[in-house]
Amino acid sequence: MPVCVVTDSVAAIPPDLTASNGIDVVSLYVNDGERNLAEIDMDVSAFYERLADMRTLPTSSQPSVESILSAFRAGLERGCDVLGIFISSDMSGTFQTARMAAGMLAEESPGGRIEVVDSRTNSMAEGYGVLSAAARARAGASIEECITAASETLRRTRFLFTPHTLEYLRRGGRIGGASALIGGLLQIRPILTVERGETQTFARVRTQARALAEMTRKFAEDAAAFGLADVCVHYISDAPTAEKYAREQIEPVNGGPVRVVPVSPVIGLHVGPAVGLVYSTERDWV
């Protein structure tokens, strides 16, 4: 059977890629105290311009079970098996809600098949796994083959980012394994990553320039050793630095243009201003 791929808005896949790959997206939400906004409908640039000045941080919430049911049901009605790939279950309840929705539809429509995958990550680190699955689906692969493609890409993808401050992560309780950095390290500019489903410390340096240089060094090392499949630069509230970083450091290694992609507001409000790098390799490095 053909396969329809569903993901969440936290994957931050640019709209032109979701459209061209036939990917359905369910939205997470941002509550700014007055409104509950679907992040797929938000003006991301405007939100990030305001984020640094917000005294009270917005909150986030996962998709409703009804919205995931709707996305899954639409795939089944098109005669597809449905594959859902979602944000790390350690960061959001979205995956558990998707499993619930899949179970409900299994009882409602026992002839349809739905599989859900916990990406154990977020942003384009999740997005590249989704895109790999969608590419295989477009080529006529089975749902098992699509799951394998997603799993292989997720295993070969690294997400490095350097926040301007750890205050947003601390206040939001999303600092995970990087919690040891809190307290007494005001002169440290950490490089963080996502491993085993949560935020972890990758390296500690003294300045943003050194953090970006170290991210580039690791990227170039991995690309040379394992082959480069995809790369993009991420940002939260700091597009100019991200654009410069992509142009001056990442494009020379890539040998061509590199997308600069805003992180989803749901992730951005927990991290604060930051620049990040996501890349996947052609061969395993773990």
Buried (B, 14 or more C-beta within 10 A) or exposed (E): EBBBBBBBBBBBBBEEBBEEBBBBBBBBBBEBEEEEBBBBEBEBEEBBEEBBEEEEBBBBBBBBBEBBBBBBBBBBEEEBBBBBBBBBBBBBBBBBBBBBBBEBBEEEBEEBBBBBBBBBBBBBBBBBBBBBBBBBBBEEBBBEBBBBBBBBBBBBBBBBBBBBBBEBBBBBEBBBBBBEBEEEEEEBBBBBBBBEBBBBBBBBBEEBEBBBBBBBEBBBEBBEEBEBBBBBBBBBBBBEBBBBBBBEBBBEBBEEEBBBBBBBBBBBBBBBBBBBBBBBBEEEEE
